[in-house]
Amino acid sequence: MTSPVPPDPIGLIRPSGLPNPTGAPKSIDTNGKQFGDVLRDQLEAVNALSVRAEQAQEDFAAGKRSDLETVVEQTREADAAVRMVVQVRNQLLEAIEEIKQVRP
């Protein structure tokens, strides 16, 4: 039996309808950074997950490791992170389109 894909591998979202204990929406600690810097940092985290998974796959294929379960887990985690980035991108594009419609 395979383990489920982690719902939020890089900490960007919460399941719909589940508030944080404080009732406030979850946010990333920006430490005063600009939006672009935070976005870049998160994309670098996703890239690191992808590189780690790719390296694990290559090592497994070359016989340097035998823990298939860990390789699959890392691959799923990277895949979930990439899918999340695509969803964030799609939502940003939708927001831009809405803003364009509001502006005269």
C-alpha positions in Angstrom: 0.0 0.0 0.0 1.4 3.4 -1.0 1.5 6.3 1.4 -0.6 9.3 0.5 0.8 12.4 -1.2 1.6 15.1 1.4 -1.1 17.7 1.2 1.2 20.7 1.5 4.9 19.9 1.1 6.2 23.4 1.4 3.7 24.9 3.8 1.7 27.2 1.5 -1.9 26.1 2.0 -4.4 24.6 4.5 -7.3 22.4 3.7 -10.4 24.4 2.8 -12.6 25.4 5.6 -10.2 24.6 8.3 -9.1 27.8 10.1 -5.9 28.2 12.0 -6.2 28.0 15.8 -6.1 31.8 15.9 -8.8 32.0 13.2 -6.4 34.0 11.0 -5.5 32.7 7.6 -2.1 30.9 7.4 0.7 33.0 6.0 4.3 32.6 5.4 6.6 34.5 7.7 8.1 37.1 5.3 10.4 38.8 7.7 9.8 42.0 5.9 10.6 40.6 2.5 8.8 41.8 -0.7 6.3 39.5 -2.4 8.8 38.7 -5.2 11.5 37.7 -2.7 9.1 35.4 -0.8 7.9 33.8 -4.1 11.5 33.3 -5.2 12.3 31.6 -1.9 9.3 29.3 -2.2 10.2 28.4 -5.8 13.7 27.6 -4.7 12.3 25.3 -2.0 10.2 23.5 -4.7 13.3 23.2 -6.9 15.3 21.8 -4.1 12.6 19.1 -3.6 12.7 18.3 -7.3 16.5 18.1 -7.4 16.5 15.9 -4.3 13.9 13.5 -5.8 15.8 13.4 -9.1 19.1 12.6 -7.4 17.4 9.8 -5.3 16.0 8.3 -8.5 19.3 8.4 -10.3 21.1 6.9 -7.2 18.5 4.1 -7.1 18.8 3.4 -10.8 22.6 3.2 -10.4 22.4 0.9 -7.5 23.8 3.4 -5.0 20.7 3.0 -2.8 18.1 0.4 -2.2 15.4 2.2 -0.3 12.7 2.4 -2.9 10.1 3.6 -0.4 12.1 6.7 0.3 12.7 7.4 -3.4 9.0 7.1 -4.0 8.2 9.4 -1.1 10.6 12.0 -2.2 9.3 11.8 -5.8 5.7 12.2 -4.6 6.6 15.1 -2.3 8.4 16.9 -5.2 5.4 16.2 -7.5 2.9 17.6 -5.0 5.1 20.7 -4.6 5.3 21.3 -8.4 1.5 20.8 -8.7 0.9 23.3 -5.9 3.1 25.8 -7.7 1.1 25.3 -10.9 -2.1 25.9 -8.9 -0.8 29.1 -7.3 0.3 30.3 -10.8 -3.2 29.6 -12.1 -4.8 31.5 -9.3 -2.5 34.4 -9.8 -3.4 34.5 -13.5 -7.1 34.4 -12.6 -6.6 37.3 -10.2 -4.8 39.3 -12.9 -7.6 38.7 -15.3 -10.2 39.9 -12.7 -8.2 43.0 -12.1 -8.0 43.7 -15.8 -11.8 43.4 -16.0 -12.3 45.9 -13.2 -9.9 48.5 -14.6 -11.5 50.7 -17.3 
